[in-house]
Protein backbone atom coordinates (compact mmCIF):
# COMPACT_ATOMS: atom_id res chain seq x y z
CA UNK A 1 0.00 0.00 0.00
CA UNK A 2 2.88 2.37 0.72
CA UNK A 3 4.40 2.24 -2.79
CA UNK A 4 1.27 3.46 -4.64
CA UNK A 5 0.83 6.27 -2.14
CA UNK A 6 4.46 7.29 -2.55
CA UNK A 7 3.99 7.36 -6.33
CA UNK A 8 0.95 9.61 -5.93
CA UNK A 9 2.93 11.96 -3.70
CA UNK A 10 5.82 11.97 -6.18
CA UNK A 11 3.47 12.73 -9.09
CA UNK A 12 1.79 15.55 -7.18
CA UNK A 13 5.15 16.98 -6.14
CA UNK A 14 6.39 16.86 -9.74
CA UNK A 15 3.29 18.67 -11.04
CA UNK A 16 3.62 21.28 -8.29
CA UNK A 17 7.29 21.87 -9.10
CA UNK A 18 6.43 22.39 -12.80
CA UNK A 19 3.86 25.04 -11.82
CA UNK A 20 6.36 26.78 -9.53
CA UNK A 21 9.00 26.81 -12.26
CA UNK A 22 6.51 28.18 -14.80
CA UNK A 23 5.46 30.93 -12.40
CA UNK A 24 9.10 31.88 -11.76
CA UNK A 25 9.76 32.08 -15.50
CA UNK A 26 6.69 34.30 -15.96
CA UNK A 27 8.05 36.68 -13.33
CA UNK A 28 11.57 36.70 -14.82
CA UNK A 29 10.55 37.14 -18.47
CA UNK A 30 9.62 40.88 -18.30
CA UNK A 31 12.75 41.64 -16.28
CA UNK A 32 14.90 39.81 -18.83
CA UNK A 33 13.22 41.70 -21.66
CA UNK A 34 13.87 45.01 -19.90
CA UNK A 35 17.51 44.10 -19.29
CA UNK A 36 17.99 43.07 -22.91
CA UNK A 37 16.43 46.30 -24.15
CA UNK A 38 18.63 48.34 -21.83
CA UNK A 39 21.73 46.49 -23.04
CA UNK A 40 20.85 47.08 -26.68
CA UNK A 41 20.10 50.77 -26.01
CA UNK A 42 23.46 51.11 -24.27
CA UNK A 43 25.28 49.42 -27.14
CA UNK A 44 23.51 51.65 -29.66
CA UNK A 45 24.41 54.73 -27.62
CA UNK A 46 28.09 53.74 -27.70
CA UNK A 47 28.00 53.12 -31.44
CA UNK A 48 26.09 56.35 -32.08
CA UNK A 49 28.62 58.33 -30.08
CA UNK A 50 31.51 56.66 -31.89
CA UNK A 51 29.80 57.23 -35.26
CA UNK A 52 29.25 60.92 -34.54
CA UNK A 53 32.82 61.33 -33.38
CA UNK A 54 34.13 59.76 -36.60
CA UNK A 55 31.58 61.37 -38.94
CA UNK A 56 29.92 58.16 -40.09
CA UNK A 57 26.52 58.35 -38.34
CA UNK A 58 23.66 57.29 -40.56
CA UNK A 59 25.85 55.59 -43.13
CA UNK A 60 25.12 52.08 -44.31
CA UNK A 61 28.26 50.79 -42.58
CA UNK A 62 27.25 52.43 -39.30
CA UNK A 63 23.72 51.01 -39.48
CA UNK A 64 25.15 47.58 -40.32
CA UNK A 65 27.50 47.76 -37.33
CA UNK A 66 24.56 48.58 -35.03
CA UNK A 67 22.53 45.68 -36.42
CA UNK A 68 25.44 43.30 -36.01
CA UNK A 69 26.06 44.50 -32.45
CA UNK A 70 22.39 43.88 -31.60
CA UNK A 71 22.48 40.35 -33.04
CA UNK A 72 25.73 39.60 -31.20
CA UNK A 73 24.32 40.94 -27.93
CA UNK A 74 21.19 38.79 -28.19
CA UNK A 75 23.11 35.70 -29.33
CA UNK A 76 25.57 36.08 -26.46
CA UNK A 77 22.76 36.28 -23.91
CA UNK A 78 21.06 33.24 -25.43
CA UNK A 79 24.31 31.27 -25.38
CA UNK A 80 24.91 32.17 -21.74
CA UNK A 81 21.35 31.24 -20.81
CA UNK A 82 21.67 27.91 -22.60
CA UNK A 83 24.97 27.15 -20.88
CA UNK A 84 23.52 27.95 -17.46
CA UNK A 85 20.39 25.86 -18.03
CA UNK A 86 22.45 22.75 -18.79
CA UNK A 87 24.07 22.99 -15.35
CA UNK A 88 20.87 22.46 -13.34
C-alpha positions as CSV (number, residue, x, y, z in Angstrom):
1,X,0.0,0.0,0.0
2,X,2.9,2.4,0.7
3,X,4.4,2.2,-2.8
4,X,1.3,3.5,-4.6
5,X,0.8,6.3,-2.1
6,X,4.5,7.3,-2.6
7,X,4.0,7.4,-6.3
8,X,0.9,9.6,-5.9
9,X,2.9,12.0,-3.7
10,X,5.8,12.0,-6.2
11,X,3.5,12.7,-9.1
12,X,1.8,15.6,-7.2
13,X,5.2,17.0,-6.1
14,X,6.4,16.9,-9.7
15,X,3.3,18.7,-11.0
16,X,3.6,21.3,-8.3
17,X,7.3,21.9,-9.1
18,X,6.4,22.4,-12.8
19,X,3.9,25.0,-11.8
20,X,6.4,26.8,-9.5
21,X,9.0,26.8,-12.3
22,X,6.5,28.2,-14.8
23,X,5.5,30.9,-12.4
24,X,9.1,31.9,-11.8
25,X,9.8,32.1,-15.5
26,X,6.7,34.3,-16.0
27,X,8.1,36.7,-13.3
28,X,11.6,36.7,-14.8
29,X,10.6,37.1,-18.5
30,X,9.6,40.9,-18.3
31,X,12.8,41.6,-16.3
32,X,14.9,39.8,-18.8
33,X,13.2,41.7,-21.7
34,X,13.9,45.0,-19.9
35,X,17.5,44.1,-19.3
36,X,18.0,43.1,-22.9
37,X,16.4,46.3,-24.2
38,X,18.6,48.3,-21.8
39,X,21.7,46.5,-23.0
40,X,20.9,47.1,-26.7
41,X,20.1,50.8,-26.0
42,X,23.5,51.1,-24.3
43,X,25.3,49.4,-27.1
44,X,23.5,51.6,-29.7
45,X,24.4,54.7,-27.6
46,X,28.1,53.7,-27.7
47,X,28.0,53.1,-31.4
48,X,26.1,56.4,-32.1
49,X,28.6,58.3,-30.1
50,X,31.5,56.7,-31.9
51,X,29.8,57.2,-35.3
52,X,29.3,60.9,-34.5
53,X,32.8,61.3,-33.4
54,X,34.1,59.8,-36.6
55,X,31.6,61.4,-38.9
56,X,29.9,58.2,-40.1
57,X,26.5,58.3,-38.3
58,X,23.7,57.3,-40.6
59,X,25.9,55.6,-43.1
60,X,25.1,52.1,-44.3
61,X,28.3,50.8,-42.6
62,X,27.3,52.4,-39.3
63,X,23.7,51.0,-39.5
64,X,25.2,47.6,-40.3
65,X,27.5,47.8,-37.3
66,X,24.6,48.6,-35.0
67,X,22.5,45.7,-36.4
68,X,25.4,43.3,-36.0
69,X,26.1,44.5,-32.5
70,X,22.4,43.9,-31.6
71,X,22.5,40.3,-33.0
72,X,25.7,39.6,-31.2
73,X,24.3,40.9,-27.9
74,X,21.2,38.8,-28.2
75,X,23.1,35.7,-29.3
76,X,25.6,36.1,-26.5
77,X,22.8,36.3,-23.9
78,X,21.1,33.2,-25.4
79,X,24.3,31.3,-25.4
80,X,24.9,32.2,-21.7
81,X,21.3,31.2,-20.8
82,X,21.7,27.9,-22.6
83,X,25.0,27.2,-20.9
84,X,23.5,28.0,-17.5
85,X,20.4,25.9,-18.0
86,X,22.4,22.8,-18.8
87,X,24.1,23.0,-15.4
88,X,20.9,22.5,-13.3
